[in-house]
Amino acid sequence: SAQAIFECLKQPQYKEHVVKCSYLEIYNEELRDLLVEGKNSHRAKLDIMECKDGGTFCRGLTEMEVRSASDVLRLIQRGQHQRMIG
């Protein structure tokens, strides 16, 4: 959970850290960024890419810095309003 992440980051070995969140939906085989705002929020082209180290990421996906579990929950609520239902 988000709370557990921030509790862990209070440990002394994590003096410096940055936590970022993204929220992605796959709807009708299309990727949708649920944290983008504005009229054309769902028109941005998103692509799943492979990193040189073998990992994956979504190019073009919004990343928002968060500082607490409540910041994470606010982003989830915001993204929920952007989801396609049906």
N, CA, C and O atoms as CSV, one atom per row, in Angstrom:
chain,resi,resn,atom,element,x,y,z
A,1,SER,N,N,0.834,-1.188,0.000
A,1,SER,CA,C,0.000,0.000,0.000
A,1,SER,C,C,0.874,1.244,0.000
A,1,SER,O,O,2.062,1.175,0.313
A,2,ALA,N,N,0.295,2.365,-0.346
A,2,ALA,CA,C,1.030,3.632,-0.375
A,2,ALA,C,C,1.574,3.973,1.006
A,2,ALA,O,O,2.698,4.459,1.131
A,3,GLN,N,N,0.787,3.722,2.028
A,3,GLN,CA,C,1.224,4.024,3.398
A,3,GLN,C,C,2.491,3.235,3.732
A,3,GLN,O,O,3.416,3.782,4.332
A,4,ALA,N,N,2.542,1.972,3.356
A,4,ALA,CA,C,3.702,1.127,3.637
A,4,ALA,C,C,4.962,1.659,2.944
A,4,ALA,O,O,6.049,1.611,3.520
A,5,ILE,N,N,4.827,2.154,1.742
A,5,ILE,CA,C,5.979,2.712,1.018
A,5,ILE,C,C,6.544,3.896,1.785
A,5,ILE,O,O,7.754,3.975,1.999
A,6,PHE,N,N,5.690,4.809,2.198
A,6,PHE,CA,C,6.174,6.003,2.880
A,6,PHE,C,C,6.668,5.695,4.291
A,6,PHE,O,O,7.551,6.392,4.791
A,7,GLU,N,N,6.131,4.681,4.937
A,7,GLU,CA,C,6.654,4.243,6.237
A,7,GLU,C,C,8.068,3.694,6.067
A,7,GLU,O,O,8.953,3.982,6.873
A,8,CYS,N,N,8.273,2.913,5.029
A,8,CYS,CA,C,9.590,2.350,4.750
A,8,CYS,C,C,10.611,3.450,4.459
A,8,CYS,O,O,11.764,3.356,4.881
A,9,LEU,N,N,10.194,4.479,3.749
A,9,LEU,CA,C,11.100,5.574,3.378
A,9,LEU,C,C,11.512,6.438,4.562
A,9,LEU,O,O,12.394,7.286,4.422
A,10,LYS,N,N,10.897,6.245,5.717
A,10,LYS,CA,C,11.297,6.973,6.924
A,10,LYS,C,C,12.569,6.391,7.537
A,10,LYS,O,O,13.169,7.015,8.413
A,11,GLN,N,N,12.984,5.216,7.095
A,11,GLN,CA,C,14.183,4.579,7.625
A,11,GLN,C,C,15.425,5.387,7.240
A,11,GLN,O,O,15.454,6.012,6.180
A,12,PRO,N,N,16.439,5.374,8.088
A,12,PRO,CA,C,17.615,6.234,7.890
A,12,PRO,C,C,18.354,6.027,6.567
A,12,PRO,O,O,18.949,6.972,6.049
A,13,GLN,N,N,18.331,4.821,6.012
A,13,GLN,CA,C,19.062,4.600,4.757
A,13,GLN,C,C,18.422,5.293,3.560
A,13,GLN,O,O,19.029,5.368,2.492
A,14,TYR,N,N,17.196,5.803,3.727
A,14,TYR,CA,C,16.498,6.486,2.638
A,14,TYR,C,C,16.466,7.990,2.890
A,14,TYR,O,O,15.393,8.590,2.944
A,15,LYS,N,N,17.632,8.593,3.043
A,15,LYS,CA,C,17.711,10.036,3.326
A,15,LYS,C,C,17.157,10.861,2.164
A,15,LYS,O,O,16.468,11.860,2.367
A,16,GLU,N,N,17.467,10.429,0.958
A,16,GLU,CA,C,16.992,11.131,-0.232
A,16,GLU,C,C,16.176,10.159,-1.075
A,16,GLU,O,O,16.612,9.043,-1.355
A,17,HIS,N,N,14.990,10.597,-1.473
A,17,HIS,CA,C,14.144,9.754,-2.307
A,17,HIS,C,C,13.120,10.618,-3.047
A,17,HIS,O,O,12.777,11.723,-2.627
A,18,VAL,N,N,12.658,10.074,-4.146
A,18,VAL,CA,C,11.587,10.694,-4.927
A,18,VAL,C,C,10.609,9.578,-5.275
A,18,VAL,O,O,11.014,8.519,-5.755
A,19,VAL,N,N,9.327,9.815,-5.033
A,19,VAL,CA,C,8.295,8.848,-5.379
A,19,VAL,C,C,7.395,9.495,-6.425
A,19,VAL,O,O,6.896,10.604,-6.229
A,20,LYS,N,N,7.195,8.798,-7.528
A,20,LYS,CA,C,6.335,9.302,-8.599
A,20,LYS,C,C,5.255,8.270,-8.896
A,20,LYS,O,O,5.472,7.065,-8.774
A,21,CYS,N,N,4.089,8.771,-9.288
A,21,CYS,CA,C,2.958,7.907,-9.627
A,21,CYS,C,C,2.465,8.201,-11.032
A,21,CYS,O,O,2.533,9.331,-11.514
A,22,SER,N,N,1.976,7.169,-11.666
A,22,SER,CA,C,1.297,7.260,-12.954
A,22,SER,C,C,0.021,6.442,-12.843
A,22,SER,O,O,-0.115,5.591,-11.965
A,23,TYR,N,N,-0.908,6.714,-13.748
A,23,TYR,CA,C,-2.179,5.961,-13.730
A,23,TYR,C,C,-2.586,5.734,-15.181
A,23,TYR,O,O,-2.870,6.681,-15.914
A,24,LEU,N,N,-2.609,4.486,-15.576
A,24,LEU,CA,C,-2.821,4.092,-16.966
A,24,LEU,C,C,-4.041,3.191,-17.065
A,24,LEU,O,O,-4.277,2.346,-16.203
A,25,GLU,N,N,-4.812,3.384,-18.132
A,25,GLU,CA,C,-5.958,2.515,-18.402
A,25,GLU,C,C,-5.803,1.965,-19.814
A,25,GLU,O,O,-5.365,2.671,-20.723
A,26,ILE,N,N,-6.163,0.713,-19.986
A,26,ILE,CA,C,-6.254,0.125,-21.324
A,26,ILE,C,C,-7.739,-0.030,-21.614
A,26,ILE,O,O,-8.436,-0.790,-20.942
A,27,TYR,N,N,-8.213,0.690,-22.611
A,27,TYR,CA,C,-9.639,0.689,-22.961
A,27,TYR,C,C,-9.757,0.506,-24.465
A,27,TYR,O,O,-9.181,1.282,-25.228
A,28,ASN,N,N,-10.491,-0.503,-24.902
A,28,ASN,CA,C,-10.621,-0.820,-26.331
A,28,ASN,C,C,-9.257,-0.915,-27.005
A,28,ASN,O,O,-9.050,-0.386,-28.097
A,29,GLU,N,N,-8.336,-1.594,-26.338
A,29,GLU,CA,C,-6.989,-1.829,-26.846
A,29,GLU,C,C,-6.174,-0.557,-27.023
A,29,GLU,O,O,-5.173,-0.572,-27.741
A,30,GLU,N,N,-6.567,0.538,-26.395
A,30,GLU,CA,C,-5.814,1.792,-26.440
A,30,GLU,C,C,-5.362,2.155,-25.038
A,30,GLU,O,O,-6.085,1.958,-24.062
A,31,LEU,N,N,-4.145,2.692,-24.957
A,31,LEU,CA,C,-3.606,3.149,-23.681
A,31,LEU,C,C,-4.097,4.564,-23.412
A,31,LEU,O,O,-4.086,5.413,-24.303
A,32,ARG,N,N,-4.531,4.813,-22.170
A,32,ARG,CA,C,-5.038,6.132,-21.797
A,32,ARG,C,C,-4.374,6.584,-20.504
A,32,ARG,O,O,-4.356,5.850,-19.515
A,33,ASP,N,N,-3.832,7.787,-20.517
A,33,ASP,CA,C,-3.208,8.399,-19.348
A,33,ASP,C,C,-4.305,9.044,-18.511
A,33,ASP,O,O,-4.928,10.006,-18.959
A,34,LEU,N,N,-4.554,8.540,-17.316
A,34,LEU,CA,C,-5.652,9.035,-16.494
A,34,LEU,C,C,-5.274,10.230,-15.631
A,34,LEU,O,O,-6.117,10.744,-14.895
A,35,LEU,N,N,-4.015,10.686,-15.705
A,35,LEU,CA,C,-3.620,11.860,-14.929
A,35,LEU,C,C,-3.461,13.112,-15.772
A,35,LEU,O,O,-3.182,14.186,-15.240
A,36,VAL,N,N,-3.634,12.987,-17.080
A,36,VAL,CA,C,-3.573,14.152,-17.964
A,36,VAL,C,C,-4.877,14.931,-17.837
A,36,VAL,O,O,-5.956,14.345,-17.748
A,37,GLU,N,N,-4.767,16.251,-17.830
A,37,GLU,CA,C,-5.957,17.091,-17.739
A,37,GLU,C,C,-6.145,17.861,-19.041
A,37,GLU,O,O,-5.204,18.011,-19.821
A,38,GLY,N,N,-7.346,18.343,-19.270
A,38,GLY,CA,C,-7.625,19.166,-20.431
A,38,GLY,C,C,-8.512,18.476,-21.443
A,38,GLY,O,O,-8.830,17.293,-21.323
A,39,LYS,N,N,-8.907,19.258,-22.456
A,39,LYS,CA,C,-9.837,18.761,-23.476
A,39,LYS,C,C,-9.283,17.592,-24.271
A,39,LYS,O,O,-10.012,16.650,-24.582
A,40,ASN,N,N,-8.012,17.645,-24.598
A,40,ASN,CA,C,-7.400,16.593,-25.417
A,40,ASN,C,C,-6.645,15.592,-24.561
A,40,ASN,O,O,-5.678,14.984,-25.019
A,41,SER,N,N,-7.078,15.421,-23.330
A,41,SER,CA,C,-6.322,14.603,-22.392
A,41,SER,C,C,-6.144,13.166,-22.846
A,41,SER,O,O,-5.144,12.544,-22.489
A,42,HIS,N,N,-7.060,12.618,-23.608
A,42,HIS,CA,C,-6.950,11.216,-23.990
A,42,HIS,C,C,-6.458,11.037,-25.423
A,42,HIS,O,O,-6.485,9.928,-25.957
A,43,ARG,N,N,-6.018,12.104,-26.034
A,43,ARG,CA,C,-5.524,12.016,-27.404
A,43,ARG,C,C,-4.016,11.829,-27.475
A,43,ARG,O,O,-3.482,11.513,-28.538
A,44,ALA,N,N,-3.323,12.022,-26.353
A,44,ALA,CA,C,-1.875,11.860,-26.352
A,44,ALA,C,C,-1.518,10.410,-26.673
A,44,ALA,O,O,-2.109,9.479,-26.125
A,45,LYS,N,N,-0.563,10.234,-27.551
A,45,LYS,CA,C,-0.140,8.897,-27.970
A,45,LYS,C,C,0.783,8.312,-26.912
A,45,LYS,O,O,1.805,8.907,-26.571
A,46,LEU,N,N,0.424,7.163,-26.404
A,46,LEU,CA,C,1.237,6.451,-25.430
A,46,LEU,C,C,1.758,5.171,-26.064
A,46,LEU,O,O,1.043,4.511,-26.818
A,47,ASP,N,N,2.989,4.824,-25.763
A,47,ASP,CA,C,3.601,3.611,-26.310
A,47,ASP,C,C,4.300,2.846,-25.207
A,47,ASP,O,O,4.986,3.439,-24.375
A,48,ILE,N,N,4.130,1.533,-25.194
A,48,ILE,CA,C,4.882,0.673,-24.290
A,48,ILE,C,C,6.232,0.423,-24.954
A,48,ILE,O,O,6.306,-0.036,-26.094
A,49,MET,N,N,7.295,0.733,-24.218
A,49,MET,CA,C,8.649,0.623,-24.758
A,49,MET,C,C,9.473,-0.291,-23.857
A,49,MET,O,O,9.175,-0.458,-22.674
A,50,GLU,N,N,10.511,-0.875,-24.439
A,50,GLU,CA,C,11.436,-1.695,-23.667
A,50,GLU,C,C,12.719,-0.909,-23.436
A,50,GLU,O,O,13.278,-0.318,-24.360
A,51,CYS,N,N,13.177,-0.913,-22.181
A,51,CYS,CA,C,14.433,-0.247,-21.825
A,51,CYS,C,C,15.619,-1.108,-22.254
A,51,CYS,O,O,15.479,-2.306,-22.500
A,52,LYS,N,N,16.776,-0.480,-22.339
A,52,LYS,CA,C,17.986,-1.231,-22.678
A,52,LYS,C,C,18.319,-2.274,-21.622
A,52,LYS,O,O,18.945,-3.292,-21.917
A,53,ASP,N,N,17.889,-2.010,-20.371
A,53,ASP,CA,C,18.179,-2.962,-19.285
A,53,ASP,C,C,17.153,-4.094,-19.215
A,53,ASP,O,O,17.224,-4.934,-18.318
A,54,GLY,N,N,16.197,-4.125,-20.154
A,54,GLY,CA,C,15.216,-5.199,-20.208
A,54,GLY,C,C,13.888,-4.865,-19.567
A,54,GLY,O,O,12.932,-5.624,-19.727
A,55,GLY,N,N,13.787,-3.751,-18.839
A,55,GLY,CA,C,12.530,-3.334,-18.234
A,55,GLY,C,C,11.612,-2.702,-19.260
A,55,GLY,O,O,11.984,-2.561,-20.425
A,56,THR,N,N,10.439,-2.329,-18.846
A,56,THR,CA,C,9.482,-1.670,-19.735
A,56,THR,C,C,9.008,-0.370,-19.118
A,56,THR,O,O,9.045,-0.198,-17.899
A,57,PHE,N,N,8.560,0.548,-19.967
A,57,PHE,CA,C,7.971,1.800,-19.516
A,57,PHE,C,C,6.975,2.267,-20.563
A,57,PHE,O,O,6.958,1.766,-21.688
A,58,CYS,N,N,6.158,3.214,-20.192
A,58,CYS,CA,C,5.169,3.767,-21.112
A,58,CYS,C,C,5.592,5.177,-21.499
A,58,CYS,O,O,5.532,6.101,-20.687
A,59,ARG,N,N,6.023,5.334,-22.754
A,59,ARG,CA,C,6.476,6.641,-23.237
A,59,ARG,C,C,5.281,7.589,-23.363
A,59,ARG,O,O,4.262,7.254,-23.968
A,60,GLY,N,N,5.432,8.771,-22.780
A,60,GLY,CA,C,4.386,9.781,-22.855
A,60,GLY,C,C,3.450,9.786,-21.660
A,60,GLY,O,O,2.572,10.644,-21.571
A,61,LEU,N,N,3.622,8.842,-20.733
A,61,LEU,CA,C,2.746,8.740,-19.574
A,61,LEU,C,C,3.132,9.776,-18.517
A,61,LEU,O,O,4.311,9.932,-18.198
A,62,THR,N,N,2.148,10.473,-17.983
A,62,THR,CA,C,2.371,11.477,-16.946
A,62,THR,C,C,2.918,10.829,-15.684
A,62,THR,O,O,2.431,9.784,-15.253
A,63,GLU,N,N,3.930,11.451,-15.094
A,63,GLU,CA,C,4.449,11.033,-13.793
A,63,GLU,C,C,4.296,12.207,-12.838
A,63,GLU,O,O,4.780,13.303,-13.119
A,64,MET,N,N,3.634,11.987,-11.723
A,64,MET,CA,C,3.407,13.041,-10.733
A,64,MET,C,C,4.191,12.690,-9.469
A,64,MET,O,O,4.097,11.569,-8.968
A,65,GLU,N,N,4.963,13.646,-8.955
A,65,GLU,CA,C,5.685,13.421,-7.715
A,65,GLU,C,C,4.705,13.465,-6.549
A,65,GLU,O,O,3.840,14.338,-6.482
A,66,VAL,N,N,4.852,12.509,-5.630
A,66,VAL,CA,C,4.003,12.451,-4.442
A,66,VAL,C,C,4.892,12.428,-3.209
A,66,VAL,O,O,6.012,11.917,-3.245
A,67,ARG,N,N,4.382,12.985,-2.121
A,67,ARG,CA,C,5.164,13.070,-0.886
A,67,ARG,C,C,4.515,12.351,0.285
A,67,ARG,O,O,5.076,12.308,1.380
A,68,SER,N,N,3.327,11.785,0.058
A,68,SER,CA,C,2.626,11.095,1.139
A,68,SER,C,C,1.613,10.118,0.550
A,68,SER,O,O,1.293,10.164,-0.638
A,69,ALA,N,N,1.122,9.241,1.411
A,69,ALA,CA,C,0.082,8.297,0.982
A,69,ALA,C,C,-1.179,9.047,0.587
A,69,ALA,O,O,-1.878,8.630,-0.336
A,70,SER,N,N,-1.481,10.142,1.265
A,70,SER,CA,C,-2.681,10.908,0.908
A,70,SER,C,C,-2.533,11.555,-0.474
A,70,SER,O,O,-3.527,11.705,-1.184
A,71,ASP,N,N,-1.307,11.943,-0.870
A,71,ASP,CA,C,-1.080,12.443,-2.239
A,71,ASP,C,C,-1.410,11.351,-3.253
A,71,ASP,O,O,-2.028,11.621,-4.283
A,72,VAL,N,N,-0.999,10.125,-2.962
A,72,VAL,CA,C,-1.273,8.995,-3.856
A,72,VAL,C,C,-2.784,8.781,-3.982
A,72,VAL,O,O,-3.302,8.611,-5.086
A,73,LEU,N,N,-3.470,8.791,-2.874
A,73,LEU,CA,C,-4.921,8.583,-2.896
A,73,LEU,C,C,-5.637,9.689,-3.670
A,73,LEU,O,O,-6.611,9.417,-4.372
A,74,ARG,N,N,-5.173,10.918,-3.552
A,74,ARG,CA,C,-5.773,12.016,-4.332
A,74,ARG,C,C,-5.605,11.782,-5.827
A,74,ARG,O,O,-6.528,12.031,-6.602
A,75,LEU,N,N,-4.428,11.303,-6.236
A,75,LEU,CA,C,-4.205,11.016,-7.660
A,75,LEU,C,C,-5.095,9.871,-8.135
A,75,LEU,O,O,-5.621,9.914,-9.247
A,76,ILE,N,N,-5.261,8.865,-7.309
A,76,ILE,CA,C,-6.140,7.751,-7.675
A,76,ILE,C,C,-7.572,8.242,-7.860
A,76,ILE,O,O,-8.243,7.861,-8.819
A,77,GLN,N,N,-8.033,9.077,-6.952
A,77,GLN,CA,C,-9.390,9.622,-7.076
A,77,GLN,C,C,-9.524,10.467,-8.332
A,77,GLN,O,O,-10.532,10.380,-9.033
A,78,ARG,N,N,-8.520,11.279,-8.622
A,78,ARG,CA,C,-8.542,12.108,-9.835
A,78,ARG,C,C,-8.598,11.228,-11.082
A,78,ARG,O,O,-9.365,11.500,-12.006
A,79,GLY,N,N,-7.787,10.179,-11.104
A,79,GLY,CA,C,-7.769,9.280,-12.248
A,79,GLY,C,C,-9.068,8.516,-12.413
A,79,GLY,O,O,-9.493,8.249,-13.537
A,80,GLN,N,N,-9.698,8.165,-11.313
A,80,GLN,CA,C,-10.972,7.443,-11.370
A,80,GLN,C,C,-12.022,8.234,-12.152
A,80,GLN,O,O,-12.845,7.650,-12.857
A,81,HIS,N,N,-11.991,9.550,-12.027
A,81,HIS,CA,C,-12.957,10.390,-12.755
A,81,HIS,C,C,-12.696,10.426,-14.251
A,81,HIS,O,O,-13.582,10.777,-15.029
A,82,GLN,N,N,-11.486,10.065,-14.659
A,82,GLN,CA,C,-11.116,10.084,-16.080
A,82,GLN,C,C,-11.393,8.750,-16.777
A,82,GLN,O,O,-11.380,8.679,-18.006
A,83,ARG,N,N,-11.641,7.701,-16.005
A,83,ARG,CA,C,-11.810,6.367,-16.598
A,83,ARG,C,C,-13.023,6.287,-17.505
A,83,ARG,O,O,-14.022,6.979,-17.313
A,84,MET,N,N,-12.904,5.417,-18.502
A,84,MET,CA,C,-14.017,5.128,-19.405
A,84,MET,C,C,-14.852,4.038,-18.761
A,84,MET,O,O,-14.311,3.039,-18.285
A,85,ILE,N,N,-16.136,4.216,-18.742
A,85,ILE,CA,C,-17.047,3.225,-18.170
A,85,ILE,C,C,-17.979,2.760,-19.280
A,85,ILE,O,O,-18.565,3.578,-19.989
A,86,GLY,N,N,-18.115,1.458,-19.428
A,86,GLY,CA,C,-19.069,0.990,-20.422
A,86,GLY,C,C,-18.654,-0.160,-21.215
A,86,GLY,O,O,-19.404,-0.618,-22.078
